[in-house]
C-alpha cells in the first residue's frame, strides 16, 4: 500500500509540474516585458498544487532577510529534484538562477527557463562558468536583479552535511560588491525526495541567514568569503537536521573565521 501511495503521488506531482510549465509558458506570452519574473510565476504554481498532493509543511525562519537588500547573491544547498518547492517558499521577485547546461534540453521547461534569462553553465569548464557570471554581474546592477545559486553545484545524495561549495557565486558577489544571502534547507529526503522514492510528507525547515556584506573585498578574499559562508550554513544545517530527526544537534565545526576582513 505504501508503494502504491508513492506511485500515485509521484504521478500526480509529475502531472502538476507539466501543468505548471504549460501555465508559465502561456503567462510568458502575455508578459514578455516581465519575463524576468517567469521563475517566480512557475514556483507559485509549484506551491499551488504539490503541497496538496504531498502533505508537506514548510517552516521558514529569517524571512525578514529576503529581498532586504538588492541586488544580492542568494546561495542555498541542493538536495534533490524537488528542491524548487523549498526555493518557492523564499524566492524573491526579479531573481534569476544559475543551472547546469543540461537543463536547457528539457522540452518546453528548458526553453522557458532560457527565455526568462536564467544562466546555463558548463560545470566542466570552471573558467567559462566564472566568466559568464562576471558578465551577468553588470546586468544585475543595471536591472536590479538578484542571482540564486545552488552553491554545492550537485545534489547531495550522501544526505548528510553540505558538499564543498563552488566559487562562482562568491566571485560575482565580490565583483558587484553586493551581499551574499545564505539560505539553508533542512533535510527533506524523507518528505519530498521523489528520486529516493520518498513522498511521505512532513515538516521541512528552512532558514534564511543574515546577509554577509562584501564591501571592500577583492578576489583575494574569495576563499575566505566562501569558507565563512560554508561554516555558517553548515552550523545551521546541523541544527535543522537535529530538529528534523528529533535528536540533539550535531557538534558544530570550529569556525576558522567568524568575520571577513576588509
N, C-alpha and C positions, 0 to 999 in steps of 0.2 A: 504493500500500500504506500509506503514511504517513497519508493522509487516511482510509482505511478504519479503521486502528487508532484514530485520533482519534474517529471517529463511534461506534465500538464502545465505547470508554472513556466517551465523553460519555453515551451511552445508559445504561450501567451506573451511572455516577455519579448521573444523574438518578433512576434507579430506586432506588438506595440512599438518596438523600435522601428519597424518598417513603416508603420503609420506615422510615427514622429518624423521620420525622414521625409516622407512624402508631404506631410503638412508643412514642414520647413521649406521644402523646395517651392511649394505654392506661395508661401509667405514671401519668399525672396523675389518672386516675380513682381509682386506689388510693392516691394520695399527695396528697390535697387539702391536708393540713396542711403539706406540704413542697413546694408547687408553686413556691416561690421558687427551687428548685434544678432546675426543668424545663430551663432553658438548659444547665446542666451535663450533665444526662442526655442531651439532644439532641446536644450536642457530642461526648459519649462515643460515641454511635452513629456520628457522622461518622468518628471515629478508628478504629472497628472495621472499617469497610468500605473507605473511599476509598483509603487507602494500599495496599490490596491490589489495587485496580483501576488506580491510577496509581502507579508505583514512585517515590514521593516520600519523602525522608528529611528530618527536621527536626533541626536542631542549635540547642539553646537555651542561652544564657548568661544568668546573673543570676537563675536560678530561686529563689535564696535570698530575693529581694525579693518574690516572690509570696506574698501573704497574710501578710507580715511585719508589716503594720500594718492595722488595721481600725477603723472604716470608712476607705476610701480611694477616690479617683477615678482610675481607670486610663484612660490616653489612648493610642491607637495610631493608626498610619497606615492608609490604606484603599486597596487596590489593585484588587480585582476581586470577582466574585461568590462566589468560594470562599475569601475571607478567613477565614471561620469555621473553616476547617480549621487555620489558623495560630493563631487565637484559642484553639482547643481545646487547644493544647499548654500554655497558661499561664493558663487561665481559673480563677479562684478560686471556691470554693463561695460560695453566697449572694451572687451578683453579678448585677445586672440591667443591661440595655443600653439606650442611647438609640438610637432608629431613626427613620427618616423615616416619616411617617404612611401613605405609600402601601403599606408592607409589611403593614399591617393588613388589606389587602384580599386578600392571598394566601389561597386556600382552605385551611382547616384550620391551616396553619402560622401564619397571621396570628392566628387565634383562639387557638392555643396560646400564642403569643408575648404576646398581650394578657393572657390569664388568668394567665400566670406573673408578671405585674406589671411588665413592661418598659414603657418610656416611648416613646410615639409623638409626635413633634413636627412642627410645620409649619415647614419651613425658610424659607418666605416671610414668616413673622411672627416676627422675632427677639425682640421683647419678650415675646410669649406663650411662646416656647420657653424663655427665661430664667426666666420666672415659673413654668413647670412644673417646671423643675429646682430652683428655690428651694423650691417646695412639697414636692418629693420629699426635700429635704435633711433635713427633720425625721424622715421615716420612716427614712432611712439611719442616723441616730443612734439612734433608738429600737429598731430591729430589727437593728442591727449589719450593715448591708448595704453592699456595695461597688457602685460605679457604673462601667460601662465605656462609653467614648465614642470613636467613630471621629472623631477630633478635626479631620480635614480637612473633614468634612461631605459630601464627594463622593468617588467613586472617582477615583483619579489615573490617568486614561487617557493622560496625557502620558508615563507610565512613567519619570519621572526626578525625583529630588529629592523634596520634600514640597510639597504645596499649602499656602496660608495656613491657619492654624488658626482655628476658631470659638471664641468667648469663653465660651460657656455653661458648659463643664466647669470653667473657672477661677473663675468667679463662685461656683459651687456649692462648690468646694473651699475657697475663702476664707470663704464664709458658715459652713461647718461647721468651719473650722479643721482640716481633715484634709489629709494629703499627696496630692500628685499622683504617681502611679506611671507613668512613661513606658514604653511597650512599642514597640519598633521591629521591624517586619517587613522583612527584606531583600527585594530584588526577587524576585518569584516569577512574573512574567509568562510566562516561557518554560516553567515547570514545571507550573503548575496554573491557568492562566487560560483557562477554558472559553470565555469571551466572545471572546477573540482567536484561538481555535482551537488553543490550546496545552495539551495534556495529556501532555507528554513525560516528566514525572517529573524527578528530580534532587534536589539538596540545596537546602533553604531555610534561611536563617539567621535566627534570632530572638534579640533581646537585650532583656532587662528591665533598665531603668536604676534606679539608686538613687532611692528616694522623695525628692521635693522637698517640704520642710515648708512650711506656710502659717501657722504660729502667729504671731500679731501682725500679719498682713497685713490690709489693708482693701480695699474695692472700688477704691480709688485705685491699688492695686498690681496690678490685673488685667492690664494691658498688659505690665508688666514680668515678671510670672509667666509669661504666655503666651510672651513673647519668649525668656526663659531656657529654657523647656521646648522651644520650637521649635529653638533653636540646639543644644541638647544632642542632641535626636533627629536633627536633620539631620546633625550630625557623625558619629553612629553609623551612620545610613543610608548615608552615603558610604563608610564603612569596609566595611559589609556588601555594598554594591554592588560595590566593588572585589574583595572576596573571592568573590562570586558569579560575576563575569565574568573573574576571574583577571587583574586588572590592578592597577596602583598606585592607591592611594587618591586620590580627587579632592581638590584643595586645600580645606581646611576654611574656612568663612566666619569672619571675625573676630567674636569674641563681644563684643557690646555690653555684656553684663552677666554676669559669672561668678558673681554672688551676688545674692540678693534682700534688700534692706534691710528690716528690721522696724521 
